[in-house]
Amino acid sequence: MFMTIDSEGIWRIIATQAGTPCVILATLWHQPRQLKHSLLQHKSPTFASICFALLLGAGGILLFTPVFGLDFDRLQQSLISRFGPAPIPLFKEWQRMLADGRNSQESEKLKRVNDFFNRRIVFNDDITIWGESDYWATPVESIGRGQGDCEDFSIAKYYSLIELGIPVAKLRLVYVKALQNGAPGGASQQAHMVLAYYATPSADPLVLDNLVVDIRPASRRTDLSPIFSFNSAGLWQGTGNQSSKSNLSRWQTLLQRARQEGFE
């Protein structure tokens, strides 16, 4: 089995049985159940099962415990115990933003959350903030430092939107390659994370980003090339390489830390 990603962001997983190729297509911006459906439509049920098992082994779908609800008293205690009282004003602003947006339309909830973190959290790299090359912070940690990198922005927005009642199934944390103009030697690509919102399973998702601060459909974000996506309800897409496996480990660790802080 091998995998390629074409210029349109299409995932192609190719396996063979007795020299007969099985080609499975899925758009990385869209939901992986389409991929499972394609496999199950293969004329050989046994071969379809083998292909799907291979996909699972390649990092296709993994299950997590869903995350719902915030215990603000516990969150505040966790914040103070680690960072002292200084971040409390920002924490209270976050709490008020969530309370004020609870009865809003989903489009307004997206804007409130996206604007809040893009304006109130300062972008910085993990080495500067945490002394580590790649640290995934919980929302409490990002508020405690008042700083974060792209993963931290996306994770904080993700948890906040779930608290506002947006279903987990509509949200995906998406690892992408972002085209960076103005770099020495011309344009270059760098690893980046964004949050994607799906109004319906087949919709063009909206992208919440800390680099391009206004919310745009993925079809207009031609600077982004999606690599894999996931959420806490149990979806994972990717090549199964060492990078995606290490990111999965960071995600599982973050979910555990968040539950300990008060994200229930």
N, C-alpha and C positions, 0 to 999 in steps of 0.2 A: 504494500500500500504506500502511496505517496500523495503529497498535497501540493497544489500550486494556488497562488492568488493572482488573478489577472488584474488589468488596469482599471476595471470597473468595480473592483472590490468583491469579486465573486470567488467563493471558496470552491475548490474542486478537489474532492477526495477520490482517488482512483485505486481500486483494488481489482484483482483478477482471480478467476477460477478457471482452471484449465485453459488459460489464455484468453478468456472472455472478459473484457473490461466491464466493471460496474462503476459508472460515473455518477456521483451524487453532487448536486449543486445546491448551494444555499447562499443567500445574500447576507453578509456579515451584519448589516444593519438590522436584519429581520430575524424573526423568531426561529430557533432551531427545530421546532416540531415539524416544520416544513421538510427538513432534512430527514427526520425519522419517517415521515409519510412517504417520501420518495423511495426510501429503502424498502419499506413494507410493500410497495407496489411492484417490486421486482418479481419477475415470473417464477423465480426459484425461491421459495420461502426459506429454505436452508441457507442459500447464499445470502439472502437479505439479512438473515440473523447473523451470519458471520461478519458481513460488512458492518452491521450496527455494533457488534461486539468490538470490532477493530476500531470503530470510531470512539467508543467509550474508552478503549485503551489509549487512544490518542488524545484524550483530554476533552472529549465531546460534551458529556453531560455529567455533572456531579451534583449531589444533593447537599443542601445546607438547611439549618433550622431557620424558618422565617423570622423576621424581626418586626415586632409591632409594639408601639406604645413607649412613652417616655415617663419615667418617674423623676420629676423635676427636683424633688427634695433630695433624692439620692444623687442625682447628677450634680447638684450644687455642692453637696458634701464632698463628692469625689473631686470636684474642681478646687474647692478650698484646701482640701488635704494635700493636693499636689502643687498648686500654684499660688496659694494664699488668697487674700481678699481682692487683690488688684483687678482680676478679670471679671468680678461680679457685675459691674455695670454692663459689659458686653454680653454676658450671660443673660441678664435681665432684658436687654434689647432683643436678643434672640427669642426669648420666651414671649415677649410682647408681640413680636412680629408673627409668631406662630398663632398666638391667640387671636390677633386681629384678622388673620387670613383664613381662619378655620371654616368660615361659611362662604368663602369666595368661590368663583368658578375656577376650574382647574387651570385655565390659562393664566388667571391672576395669581394663583398659588405659585405657578412656575416662575412668574416674573418677580414676585415678592422674595422668594427664596434665592433665586439667582442674583438679584440685585443686592440683597443683604450681604451675602458672603463675598461677592465681588468687590463691594465697597468697604466692608468692615474687616476683612482678613487681608493681611499684606502677603503678597507672594514672596517666598524665599525657598531656598533649596534645603533638603534634609540634612546635609552636612552642617549647615549654619544653624538650623533649628534644633536638631536632635543629636548631632555628632555622629550620624549614621548615613551611609550612602543611599539607602532606600527604606524609609520608615513610613508606614501607613498610619496616620493619626485618626483617632476617633474625633467626633465633633467637639467633645469636651476638651480634648487635648489641643485642637486647633484654636478654640476660644481661649483656652488657658495661655497659649503662646501669643495669640493674636496674629499668627502667621501660619502659612501652609504652602505646600506645592500642589500640583495639579490633582494628584490623587486625593489629597486632603480636602480640596474644594469640592470635588465630585462626591466624596463620601459624606461630607457635611450636608450637601444639598439632598442627597439620596435619603438620609435619615430624616431630614426635616420634611420632605415631601410625603414620606410615609406617615409621619406624625400628623400631617394635614389631611390625611385620608386618601391619598392617591395610592391605588393598589400596587403592590410590589410587581405584579405582572406587567405594569405599564412602564417600568423603569429598568434600565440597563446601565451598568457601569461599563464603559467601552474603552478598551485600550486601542490607541490609534498611533499611526505615524503622522506627525504634523509637519507640513511643509513650512519651513522658516525662511522668509526672504531677508535679504540684507546681511546674511552671514558672510564671514570672510570666504572668498572664493566663490560666492554666489549662493543660490538657494540650497538648503539642506533639509533633511528630515530628522526629526527627533521624536523619541518616545513621549507619549502624552496620554492623559486620560480625560474623558469627558463623561457627562451623564446624558443619556438619551431617554426621551419620553415618547411613548407610543399611545396616541389617542385611541387607536384600534390596532389589533395585531398586524394588519397589513398596511398601516399608515406609514407615510414618510415621517420618520421620527424627528422630533425637535431636539436640538443639541444645546445643552447648558454647558458653558465653557468659561474658563477664567482668562483665556487669551483673547477671544472675540466675545465681548461681554454681552452683546444683544443675542437673544435666542433666535436661531435660524433653523430651517429644515435641513436635514442631512444632505439633501440633494443640492443645496446651495453651499455646502461646506466642501468644496472640491479640494481644499487644502488638507483634508483629513483622509487617511486611508485606514479603515478599521482592520484590526488584527483579531481580537476576540472580545467577547462580552459576557457579563455574568451579573447575577443579583443574589440576594440572600434566600430566594425561594427555590433555587436549585438548577439554574441554567448556566452552562459554561460552554464556550466555543473556542476552538483554537487548534494549534498544530501539535500540542502535546510536547513541545520542546522544553528544555530546562528552564527557560525564562518563564513560560506560562505556569510551570509546576511551582516555581518559587513564588510567583505572584499568588497562586492559589493558597499556598501556605500562609502568606501574609494576610490574605483575606480571612482565612479561618481564625488566625490569631487575633485579628482586629475584632471579629464578631464576638469572640470570647471576652476580650477586654471591654467592649462596649456593654455587654450584658452585666459584667461586674460593676460598671459605673452607674447603671440604671436604665439602659436601653433594653426594654423587655419585649 
